[in-house]
Every structure is written in structure tokens, then in C-alpha cells.
Amino acid sequence: MNQYYLYILASRRYGTLYTGVTSDIVKRVYEHKEKILEGFSKEYDVIRLVYYEIHNDVTEAIIREKRIKRWHRDWKISLIEKDNPDWIDLYPLIT
């Protein structure tokens, strides 16, 4: 069964946030960290994995991503701090 990941990256604690979806979270976060991908995360140095969810259905993951992108910033911060109050980079935990 395939797994899909909704993830949130941050530039720093309470910094710039980026929300995305991927089927390979280790590879995707690595690409952000190494600035391989052009765009928002490279421009704003958004490379710290601070939150992720696992979904078994790609459509479900994309719907969740779109919802979270429309959220107020305070709601996103609450979501992150519920499981990661210190905003630690979770990337070492998933590799």
C-alpha cells in the first residue's frame, strides 16, 4: 500500500511556513534542505520539517493540504505545536 505525506516546513520557530504533499517524504525534504528545488522554499530558506501526517489515499492527502493552506497562520502554529512544541527538525527522526 502506498503512503502519502502532508508536511509542513518552517524557516525557524514561528518563521515562514510551507505546506506540501509527497509520496516520498525523506527524498522531498532532502530536496528542500539541499535547495535542489527552485521556488518558495529555496527563496525563503524553509527547510525544517516541523510537522507531517501519513495518508493512505493521495486524494485525501491533497484535500488536507488544500485545507491547511487556507488556514489562518495561528491555526497552523497550533497544529505544529500540538505534537512538536519546540519546533525541532523531524527530518533526522524519519531518516
ZITAZI-V641198 format. One line per field, one symbol per residue. psi: psi as a letter, one per 20 degrees, with the letter a starting at -180 (. if undefined). A space follows every 10 residues. Layout:
# ZITAZI-V641198
psi = ???
This chain:
# ZITAZI-V641198
psi = pqqqppqpqq hrpjbpqppr qrinhggghg hghjkhpqbg hghjlnjooi qqqpqiphgg ggggghghhi qqghgggggg igimhjkqoi ghhi.
